[in-house]
Amino acid sequence: MPPPKISGPISIPTSGDRVPAPVVDHAAVALRDYQLLFASQRTETAKPVALRVVDGAIPPDFPSGTYYLAGPGIFSDDHGSTVHPLDGHGYLRAFTIDGLTRAVKYSARYVKTEAQREEHDPVTGTWRFTHRGPFSVLRGARMVGNTKVMKNVANTSVVRWGGRLMCLWEGGAPYEIESETLGTVGRFDVTNGCDSGQCGRGKVDAYHVAARLLNPILSGIFKMPPKRLLSHYKIDAHENRLLMLSCNAEDMLLPCSHFIFYEFDSNFKLLQRKEFCIPDHMMIHDWAFTKTHYILFGNRVKLDISGSLKAVCGLSPMISTLSVNPSKPTSPIYLLPRFAVQERDWREPIEAPSQLWLLHVGNAFHEINENDGHARIQIFASACSYQWFNFPKMFGYNWHNGKLDPSTMNAKEGETKLLPHIVQVLINLDPEGNCQNCIVEPLNQWSKPSDFPAINPLFSGNKNTYIYVASASGSHPTLPHFPFDTIVKLNVVNKSTFAWSVGARRFIGEPTFVPIGPKEDDGYLLVVEYAVSIQRCYLLILNPRRIGESNAIVARIEVPRYLSFPIGFHGFWAVEDNISQPHLN
């Protein structure tokens, strides 16, 4: 007799003595569901559409504001080409919630980058991809000698700061968006005028010679900006600062990495700029900060000669020029001084006793023992194995047939430890800043594949108790590990773990915390539910204190079917400008 289907939200107890019954699904259905998560949405709605609350109600203490979600909107053009999700043009979604009337409105528009304007005909509504993008191969396009590789799609993250709304991408300047209409204002060179062009301490002469040779090629031929502003920013709520990080374009090809950290006040006035040259070939996607340090996990990469030849000939994506470098069994962690001068040489990394490819950081904080001056840094992040991480095949992209293979993101039995999971890193330092030991372990022993760690943003950079992550229940036989279908609440103090799953043939994205009071769990969680079985999207409001219970949902808000959108990447909650944000005690 087949196991019963899961018909609604479930609770997974901490003890693990009751797990959800498996969902009856077939490989063909799972493959279709997976493709639907990445189905293009060409419809835009500049005029906000009123949404219906289909379950529960908007709570009376929910603040007025807007939840912005960045991500790709289109994957296939009208000429047979399909791009990798990371190369899909940015499609900004906005859910505006009125805390007084409890009305919810939705709007969505493409970010009108230079590449988007070139590849989309607004009159006919048709698309023709002309840029390869770093992760894609175009069908029928000229490959050899085609230098249209880098295209700023502004699809990775979004932030509203200093009265300006921005969509960010990993390889160029953000694009500013008009917050009321979601119309594109234009490119916003955040760091313009902030850089001297000089490398500070740690200058490497050979690096600069090679950089001078590579810069004209990368910028003149491949149109890469001289500095790449990373898509992951940080907000220091205690200091009321926006922190951003850039690296040089040539860092992708040279065994030396050049990082610049910027800190802006609420008016985008530059308060601090710190520059570091690190003699290591690394790729950084996300990073962390504390009251005293910037923290970088060195994901080691190397040039792939055979991959480079295939990429130049158009036989594989341009990202094939790089591959992971598992030459060392450890993971380098760089503690870079943020404010105070420290005696320890920051160019020497702390080698964590595990080989981890860092994906996303949840939080980090620094504690000092006043009695003996010893310090401890704790970091909560998602990481995966070098054995699993593969640049061109992320999300299962197959450039030969334009399909997405879900098996890439779902490891075989016995290989789940290779997939993304949540780790806790403990670094103990002596009074001089020297590392006494470094410990890496699964956070709360939660071993299921997980990513997108989130916290109450008011506690970012400070000691926190709760981490919320997107995870997998394992109840989908063909898609046991990804896409995610579960929200997990991890208490890092008492080590308790609670999980809530959305149900059969339904998946979720990244959770975002909305604070409403001074206590850490005063607030709500926002997460998008993708009900692929009925091709609908919902915005869920969850009570974080009820994660682990069947009544965790406070409200489910329905997006009309014609506006259902593909999976998003990173979101941001912004309160109305005239409403003050809660503060720490």
C-alpha positions as CSV (number, residue, x, y, z in Angstrom):
1,M,0.0,0.0,0.0
2,P,1.6,3.3,-1.0
3,P,2.4,5.8,1.8
4,P,0.0,8.7,2.2
5,K,0.5,12.0,0.6
6,I,1.3,15.1,2.8
7,S,-1.7,17.3,2.4
8,G,-0.7,20.3,4.4
9,P,2.0,21.9,6.7
10,I,3.8,19.5,9.0
11,S,5.9,19.7,12.1
12,I,9.1,17.8,12.5
13,P,9.9,17.4,16.2
14,T,13.4,18.0,17.5
15,S,13.7,14.4,18.8
16,G,13.3,13.1,15.3
17,D,10.9,10.4,16.5
18,R,8.3,11.4,13.9
19,V,9.2,12.2,10.3
20,P,6.8,13.1,7.5
21,A,5.5,10.2,5.4
22,P,7.1,10.0,2.0
23,V,5.3,11.8,-0.9
24,V,4.3,9.6,-3.8
25,D,5.9,11.3,-6.8
26,H,7.4,9.9,-10.0
27,A,10.6,11.0,-11.7
28,A,8.7,12.5,-14.6
29,V,6.5,14.6,-12.3
30,A,9.5,15.7,-10.2
31,L,11.4,16.7,-13.4
32,R,8.4,18.8,-14.5
33,D,8.1,20.4,-11.1
34,Y,11.7,21.3,-11.1
35,Q,11.5,22.9,-14.5
36,L,8.4,24.9,-13.4
37,L,10.4,26.5,-10.6
38,F,12.6,28.0,-13.3
39,A,9.9,28.8,-15.8
40,S,10.2,32.3,-17.4
41,Q,7.7,35.0,-16.4
42,R,7.5,37.7,-19.1
43,T,4.6,39.6,-17.6
44,E,5.4,42.8,-15.7
45,T,3.0,44.7,-13.5
46,A,4.1,48.3,-12.8
47,K,0.6,49.1,-11.4
48,P,0.3,47.3,-8.1
49,V,-2.1,44.4,-8.0
50,A,-4.2,43.7,-4.9
51,L,-3.5,40.3,-3.4
52,R,-5.9,38.0,-1.5
53,V,-5.1,36.5,1.9
54,V,-6.3,32.9,1.5
55,D,-5.3,31.6,4.9
56,G,-5.2,33.4,8.2
57,A,-4.9,37.1,8.4
58,I,-2.3,39.9,8.4
59,P,-1.5,40.3,12.2
60,P,-2.5,43.6,13.8
61,D,1.1,44.3,14.9
62,F,2.7,43.7,11.5
63,P,4.5,46.9,10.4
64,S,3.9,48.7,7.1
65,G,6.6,48.1,4.6
66,T,7.7,46.3,1.5
67,Y,9.3,42.9,0.9
68,Y,11.5,43.0,-2.1
69,L,12.7,39.8,-3.7
70,A,15.4,39.7,-6.4
71,G,16.0,36.9,-8.8
72,P,16.0,35.9,-12.5
73,G,12.8,36.3,-14.5
74,I,13.6,34.8,-17.9
75,F,15.6,31.8,-18.9
76,S,14.6,31.1,-22.5
77,D,14.5,33.5,-25.5
78,D,12.5,33.3,-28.7
79,H,15.4,31.8,-30.7
80,G,16.2,28.5,-29.0
81,S,18.7,29.7,-26.3
82,T,18.4,28.9,-22.7
83,V,20.6,30.5,-20.0
84,H,21.8,29.4,-16.6
85,P,19.6,30.7,-13.8
86,L,22.5,32.9,-12.7
87,D,22.5,34.6,-16.1
88,G,18.7,35.3,-16.1
89,H,17.7,39.0,-16.3
90,G,16.8,40.5,-12.9
91,Y,13.1,40.5,-12.2
92,L,12.3,42.5,-9.0
93,R,9.2,41.5,-7.1
94,A,7.7,43.7,-4.4
95,F,5.0,42.9,-1.8
96,T,3.8,46.0,-0.1
97,I,1.9,45.5,3.2
98,D,-0.2,48.2,4.8
99,G,-0.1,47.6,8.6
100,L,-3.2,49.7,9.2
101,T,-5.6,48.4,6.5
102,R,-3.8,45.1,6.2
103,A,-4.0,45.3,2.5
104,V,-1.3,43.6,0.4
105,K,-0.3,44.8,-3.1
106,Y,2.2,43.2,-5.5
107,S,4.2,44.5,-8.4
108,A,7.0,43.1,-10.5
109,R,9.3,44.5,-13.2
110,Y,12.4,43.7,-15.0
111,V,15.5,45.7,-14.1
112,K,16.3,47.6,-17.3
113,T,20.0,47.1,-17.4
114,E,22.0,47.8,-20.6
115,A,22.0,44.1,-21.5
116,Q,18.2,43.8,-20.9
117,R,17.5,46.7,-23.2
118,E,19.6,45.1,-25.9
119,E,18.1,41.6,-25.5
120,H,14.4,42.6,-25.2
121,D,12.2,44.3,-27.7
122,P,9.6,46.3,-25.7
123,V,7.4,46.7,-28.8
124,T,7.0,43.1,-29.7
125,G,7.8,41.7,-26.3
126,T,10.3,39.2,-27.8
127,W,13.7,38.3,-26.5
128,R,16.9,37.4,-28.2
129,F,19.9,36.6,-26.0
130,T,23.1,38.1,-27.5
131,H,25.3,38.0,-24.4
132,R,26.6,34.6,-23.4
133,G,26.8,35.4,-19.7
134,P,29.5,33.8,-17.5
135,F,27.5,30.6,-16.9
136,S,25.7,29.9,-20.2
137,V,26.2,28.8,-23.8
138,L,23.8,30.2,-26.4
139,R,22.3,28.0,-29.2
140,G,23.1,29.2,-32.7
141,A,25.2,32.1,-31.5
142,R,28.7,32.9,-32.7
143,M,31.0,31.5,-30.0
144,V,34.6,31.8,-31.2
145,G,35.5,35.4,-30.8
146,N,32.2,36.3,-29.2
147,T,33.3,38.7,-26.4
148,K,29.8,39.5,-25.2
149,V,30.3,37.5,-22.0
150,M,29.7,39.7,-19.1
151,K,26.2,41.1,-18.8
152,N,25.1,42.9,-15.6
153,V,21.7,41.2,-15.0
154,A,21.2,42.8,-11.5
155,N,19.4,39.6,-10.3
156,T,21.1,38.5,-7.1
157,S,20.1,40.7,-4.2
158,V,18.3,43.9,-3.3
159,V,18.6,46.5,-0.6
160,R,17.0,49.8,0.3
161,W,19.3,52.2,2.0
162,G,19.6,56.0,2.3
163,G,16.3,56.4,0.4
164,R,17.6,54.5,-2.6
165,L,16.6,51.0,-3.8
166,M,19.2,49.0,-5.5
167,C,19.4,45.6,-7.3
168,L,22.9,44.0,-7.2
169,W,24.8,41.5,-9.2
170,E,28.2,39.8,-8.6
171,G,30.1,41.4,-11.4
172,G,29.3,45.1,-11.7
173,A,27.6,48.2,-10.3
174,P,24.1,48.0,-8.8
175,Y,21.1,49.4,-10.6
176,E,19.0,51.9,-8.8
177,I,15.2,51.3,-8.8
178,E,12.4,53.8,-8.2
179,S,10.7,52.3,-5.1
180,E,7.1,53.3,-6.0
181,T,7.0,52.1,-9.6
182,L,9.9,49.7,-9.7
183,G,11.1,51.6,-12.8
184,T,14.9,51.5,-13.4
185,V,16.7,54.8,-12.7
186,G,20.0,53.6,-14.0
187,R,23.4,52.3,-12.9
188,F,24.4,53.5,-9.5
189,D,28.2,53.7,-9.1
190,V,28.2,53.4,-5.3
191,T,32.0,53.5,-4.9
192,N,32.6,56.2,-7.5
193,G,35.1,58.6,-6.1
194,C,35.9,56.3,-3.1
195,D,38.9,54.6,-4.6
196,S,42.4,55.9,-4.8
197,G,43.7,53.2,-7.1
198,Q,46.5,52.4,-4.7
199,C,46.9,49.2,-2.8
200,G,47.7,49.5,0.8
201,R,49.6,47.1,3.1
202,G,50.3,43.8,1.5
203,K,51.3,45.2,-1.9
204,V,52.5,42.6,-4.3
205,D,54.6,44.0,-7.2
206,A,54.1,41.0,-9.5
207,Y,50.4,41.2,-9.0
208,H,50.3,44.9,-10.1
209,V,52.4,44.2,-13.2
210,A,50.0,41.4,-14.2
211,A,47.0,43.5,-13.3
212,R,48.2,46.3,-15.6
213,L,48.5,43.8,-18.5
214,L,45.1,42.2,-17.9
215,N,43.1,45.3,-17.2
216,P,42.9,46.6,-20.8
217,I,41.9,43.1,-22.0
218,L,39.2,42.6,-19.4
219,S,37.7,46.0,-19.6
220,G,38.3,46.8,-23.3
221,I,37.4,43.5,-24.9
222,F,35.2,41.7,-22.4
223,K,33.7,44.9,-20.9
224,M,34.4,44.0,-17.3
225,P,34.4,46.9,-14.9
226,P,37.8,47.3,-13.1
227,K,36.2,46.6,-9.8
228,R,33.5,44.0,-9.1
229,L,31.1,45.0,-6.3
230,L,29.9,41.8,-4.6
231,S,26.2,41.2,-4.4
232,H,26.2,40.4,-0.7
233,Y,26.3,43.5,1.5
234,K,25.9,43.8,5.3
235,I,24.0,46.2,7.5
236,D,25.4,47.0,10.9
237,A,22.2,48.0,12.7
238,H,24.1,49.0,15.8
239,E,26.2,51.5,14.0
240,N,23.6,52.2,11.3
241,R,26.0,51.5,8.5
242,L,25.8,49.8,5.1
243,L,28.9,47.6,4.5
244,M,29.9,46.7,0.9
245,L,32.8,44.8,-0.6
246,S,34.5,44.9,-3.9
247,C,37.4,43.0,-5.6
248,N,39.3,43.6,-8.8
249,A,38.3,42.1,-12.1
250,E,41.8,40.5,-12.6
251,D,41.5,38.7,-9.3
252,M,39.6,36.0,-11.1
253,L,42.8,35.1,-13.1
254,L,45.6,35.9,-10.7
255,P,46.9,34.2,-7.5
256,C,46.3,37.4,-5.5
257,S,43.1,38.9,-4.3
258,H,42.4,42.6,-3.8
259,F,39.5,43.5,-1.5
260,I,38.1,46.9,-0.5
261,F,35.5,47.3,2.2
262,Y,33.3,50.4,2.3
263,E,31.1,51.6,5.1
264,F,28.4,54.2,4.4
265,D,26.1,56.1,6.7
266,S,22.3,56.5,6.1
267,N,23.0,59.3,3.6
268,F,25.5,57.2,1.6
269,K,28.4,59.3,3.0
270,L,31.5,57.2,3.0
271,L,32.6,56.7,6.6
272,Q,35.4,54.1,6.1
273,R,37.3,52.5,3.4
274,K,39.8,49.6,4.1
275,E,41.9,47.9,1.5
276,F,43.5,44.4,1.7
277,C,45.7,42.5,-0.7
278,I,45.8,38.8,0.1
279,P,48.3,36.5,-1.7
280,D,45.8,33.7,-2.5
281,H,43.6,32.8,-5.5
282,M,40.1,32.9,-4.0
283,M,36.5,33.4,-5.0
284,I,34.3,35.2,-2.5
285,H,30.5,35.3,-2.7
286,D,29.5,36.1,0.8
287,W,31.4,37.3,3.9
288,A,30.9,38.3,7.5
289,F,31.6,41.1,9.9
290,T,31.8,41.7,13.7
291,K,32.4,44.8,15.8
292,T,36.2,44.3,15.2
293,H,36.7,42.3,12.0
294,Y,35.8,41.7,8.4
295,I,35.8,37.9,7.9
296,L,36.5,36.2,4.6
297,F,36.4,32.4,3.9
298,G,38.9,31.7,1.2
299,N,37.1,29.5,-1.4
300,R,40.2,28.4,-3.3
301,V,40.1,28.4,-7.1
302,K,42.6,27.8,-9.9
303,L,42.8,28.3,-13.7
304,D,41.5,25.4,-15.7
305,I,43.5,25.3,-18.9
306,S,41.4,22.7,-20.7
307,G,38.2,24.4,-19.5
308,S,39.6,27.7,-20.8
309,L,40.1,26.3,-24.3
310,K,36.6,24.8,-24.4
311,A,35.1,28.1,-23.2
312,V,37.0,30.2,-25.8
313,C,35.7,27.8,-28.5
314,G,32.2,28.1,-27.2
315,L,32.0,24.4,-26.1
316,S,31.4,25.3,-22.5
317,P,30.5,28.4,-20.4
318,M,33.2,31.0,-19.7
319,I,33.1,30.1,-16.0
320,S,34.8,26.9,-17.1
321,T,38.0,28.8,-17.1
322,L,38.0,28.4,-13.3
323,S,37.7,25.3,-11.1
324,V,37.8,24.7,-7.4
325,N,41.2,24.0,-5.9
326,P,41.1,21.3,-3.3
327,S,44.9,21.2,-2.9
328,K,44.7,21.7,0.8
329,P,42.5,19.8,3.4
330,T,41.8,23.0,5.3
331,S,39.8,26.1,4.7
332,P,41.5,29.5,5.1
333,I,39.7,32.1,7.2
334,Y,41.0,35.7,7.0
335,L,40.3,38.0,10.0
336,L,40.8,41.5,8.6
337,P,40.9,44.4,11.1
338,R,37.8,46.6,10.9
339,F,38.6,49.3,13.5
340,A,41.3,48.4,16.0
341,V,44.9,47.8,15.0
342,Q,45.9,44.2,15.8
343,E,49.4,42.8,16.1
344,R,48.7,39.6,14.3
345,D,49.5,39.6,10.6
346,W,46.1,39.4,8.9
347,R,47.6,38.1,5.7
348,E,48.1,34.7,7.4
349,P,44.8,32.9,7.5
350,I,43.4,30.7,10.2
351,E,43.2,27.3,8.7
352,A,39.9,25.7,9.7
353,P,40.3,21.9,10.0
354,S,37.7,21.1,7.3
355,Q,37.6,21.6,3.5
356,L,34.5,23.7,3.1
357,W,33.2,25.9,0.2
358,L,31.4,28.7,1.9
359,L,28.0,29.7,0.3
360,H,26.2,32.1,2.6
361,V,26.8,33.6,6.1
362,G,24.0,33.9,8.7
363,N,25.9,35.9,11.3
364,A,29.2,36.3,13.1
365,F,30.2,37.9,16.4
366,H,33.2,38.6,18.6
367,E,33.3,38.1,22.4
368,I,36.2,39.1,24.7
369,N,36.9,37.6,28.1
370,E,37.6,40.7,30.2
371,N,39.5,38.7,32.8
372,D,42.3,37.3,30.6
373,G,41.8,39.1,27.3
374,H,41.1,36.0,25.3
375,A,38.6,36.3,22.5
376,R,36.2,34.0,20.7
377,I,34.7,34.5,17.2
378,Q,31.6,32.5,16.3
379,I,30.4,32.2,12.7
380,F,27.2,30.6,11.4
381,A,27.1,29.8,7.7
382,S,26.1,27.4,5.0
383,A,28.9,25.4,3.3
384,C,29.3,22.5,0.9
385,S,32.1,20.2,-0.2
386,Y,34.6,21.0,-2.9
387,Q,33.8,17.6,-4.4
388,W,30.2,18.7,-5.0
389,F,30.6,22.3,-6.0
390,N,30.7,22.8,-9.8
391,F,30.5,26.2,-11.4
392,P,28.8,25.4,-14.7
393,K,26.4,22.8,-13.3
394,M,24.8,24.8,-10.5
395,F,21.1,24.2,-10.4
396,G,21.7,21.4,-12.8
397,Y,22.1,23.6,-15.9
398,N,22.9,21.5,-19.1
399,W,24.0,23.8,-21.9
400,H,23.8,21.0,-24.4
401,N,20.0,20.7,-24.2
402,G,19.0,23.8,-22.3
403,K,17.4,21.6,-19.5
404,L,17.9,21.7,-15.8
405,D,18.8,18.3,-14.2
406,P,17.6,18.1,-10.6
407,S,19.9,15.2,-9.9
408,T,22.8,17.6,-9.8
409,M,21.4,19.2,-6.7
410,N,20.2,15.9,-5.1
411,A,23.2,13.7,-4.2
412,K,23.0,10.0,-4.2
413,E,22.4,7.9,-1.0
414,G,25.5,8.3,1.2
415,E,26.7,11.5,-0.4
416,T,24.4,14.0,1.4
417,K,27.4,15.2,3.5
418,L,28.7,16.8,0.3
419,L,25.7,19.0,-0.1
420,P,25.2,22.5,1.5
421,H,24.7,22.3,5.2
422,I,24.8,24.7,8.2
423,V,28.0,24.9,10.2
424,Q,29.2,26.7,13.3
425,V,32.8,27.9,13.3
426,L,34.5,28.6,16.6
427,I,37.8,30.5,16.6
428,N,39.6,31.0,19.9
429,L,42.2,33.8,20.0
430,D,44.8,34.8,22.6
431,P,45.2,38.5,23.7
432,E,47.6,39.1,20.7
433,G,45.1,37.8,18.2
434,N,46.8,34.5,17.6
435,C,44.6,31.5,17.0
436,Q,44.6,28.9,19.7
437,N,42.2,26.6,18.0
438,C,39.5,26.5,15.4
439,I,36.5,24.1,15.5
440,V,34.0,23.4,12.7
441,E,30.9,21.4,13.4
442,P,27.3,21.0,12.1
443,L,25.1,23.6,13.9
444,N,23.0,21.8,16.4
445,Q,23.9,18.6,14.6
446,W,21.3,19.4,12.0
447,S,22.6,17.3,9.1
448,K,19.9,17.7,6.4
449,P,20.9,19.8,3.3
450,S,20.3,23.5,4.1
451,D,21.1,27.0,2.9
452,F,20.1,30.7,3.2
453,P,20.7,31.2,6.9
454,A,18.9,34.3,8.2
455,I,18.6,36.1,11.6
456,N,16.8,39.0,13.0
457,P,18.8,41.8,11.2
458,L,19.0,44.0,14.3
459,F,21.4,41.4,15.7
460,S,23.7,41.2,12.7
461,G,27.4,41.4,13.9
462,N,26.2,40.9,17.5
463,K,25.6,37.8,19.6
464,N,22.5,36.1,18.6
465,T,20.4,33.1,19.7
466,Y,18.4,32.1,16.7
467,I,19.2,31.1,13.1
468,Y,16.5,30.4,10.5
469,V,17.4,28.3,7.5
470,A,15.8,26.8,4.4
471,S,16.2,23.1,4.4
472,A,14.8,19.8,3.0
473,S,12.5,17.4,4.8
474,G,13.6,14.5,2.5
475,S,10.0,13.6,1.9
476,H,10.1,14.0,-1.9
477,P,11.6,10.7,-3.2
478,T,13.0,12.2,-6.4
479,L,13.9,15.6,-5.0
480,P,14.9,14.7,-1.4
481,H,17.5,17.5,-0.9
482,F,16.6,20.4,-3.3
483,P,14.5,22.4,-3.8
484,F,13.9,23.2,-0.2
485,D,10.6,22.6,1.5
486,T,11.3,23.3,5.2
487,I,12.0,26.1,7.5
488,V,14.3,25.2,10.4
489,K,14.7,27.3,13.6
490,L,18.1,26.6,15.4
491,N,18.7,27.8,18.9
492,V,22.5,28.2,19.2
493,V,22.4,28.5,23.0
494,N,20.3,25.6,24.2
495,K,20.8,23.6,20.9
496,S,17.1,23.0,20.3
497,T,15.9,22.5,16.8
498,F,12.5,22.9,15.3
499,A,11.3,22.4,11.7
500,W,8.2,23.1,9.7
501,S,7.5,21.8,6.2
502,V,5.2,23.3,3.6
503,G,3.9,20.1,2.2
504,A,3.7,18.0,-1.0
505,R,5.0,19.4,-4.3
506,R,5.5,22.8,-2.6
507,F,8.8,24.4,-2.1
508,I,10.2,27.5,-0.4
509,G,12.9,30.2,-0.9
510,E,15.0,32.2,1.5
511,P,13.4,33.2,4.8
512,T,13.5,36.9,5.8
513,F,13.0,38.1,9.4
514,V,10.7,41.2,10.0
515,P,11.5,42.6,13.5
516,I,8.8,44.3,15.5
517,G,10.3,44.6,19.0
518,P,13.6,44.6,20.9
519,K,13.6,40.9,21.7
520,E,15.3,38.7,19.2
521,D,12.3,36.6,18.3
522,D,9.9,39.6,18.3
523,G,8.8,39.5,14.7
524,Y,7.7,37.4,11.8
525,L,9.3,35.4,9.0
526,L,8.5,36.0,5.4
527,V,9.1,33.3,2.8
528,V,7.8,32.6,-0.7
529,E,6.0,29.3,-1.3
530,Y,6.2,27.8,-4.8
531,A,3.2,25.5,-5.2
532,V,4.3,23.9,-8.5
533,S,1.5,21.4,-8.5
534,I,-1.0,24.2,-9.2
535,Q,1.5,26.7,-10.6
536,R,0.9,29.3,-7.9
537,C,3.1,31.4,-5.6
538,Y,2.2,32.5,-2.1
539,L,3.9,34.9,0.3
540,L,3.8,33.3,3.7
541,I,3.9,35.1,7.1
542,L,5.2,32.7,9.8
543,N,5.3,33.1,13.5
544,P,9.0,32.2,14.4
545,R,7.9,31.2,17.9
546,R,5.6,28.5,16.4
547,I,8.2,26.9,14.0
548,G,7.8,23.2,14.8
549,E,4.1,23.4,15.2
550,S,1.4,22.9,12.6
551,N,0.0,26.4,13.1
552,A,3.2,28.3,12.2
553,I,1.5,30.0,9.3
554,V,0.0,33.4,10.3
555,A,-1.1,34.3,6.8
556,R,-0.8,32.9,3.3
557,I,-1.1,35.5,0.5
558,E,-1.9,34.4,-3.0
559,V,-0.2,35.8,-6.1
560,P,-2.5,35.5,-9.2
561,R,-1.6,32.6,-11.4
562,Y,-0.8,34.8,-14.4
563,L,1.8,36.5,-12.3
564,S,3.4,33.4,-10.7
565,F,7.1,33.8,-10.8
566,P,10.2,31.7,-10.9
567,I,12.3,31.0,-7.9
568,G,14.1,34.0,-6.4
569,F,17.5,34.5,-4.8
570,H,17.7,37.1,-2.0
571,G,15.2,39.4,-0.5
572,F,15.0,42.5,1.8
573,W,12.4,43.8,4.1
574,A,12.1,47.6,4.2
575,V,9.8,49.5,6.6
576,E,8.0,52.6,5.5
577,D,10.2,55.6,5.6
578,N,8.1,57.3,8.2
579,I,8.2,54.3,10.6
580,S,11.1,53.9,13.0
581,Q,12.8,50.5,13.0
582,P,13.0,48.6,16.4
583,H,16.4,48.8,18.1
584,L,18.4,46.6,20.4
585,N,18.1,47.3,24.1
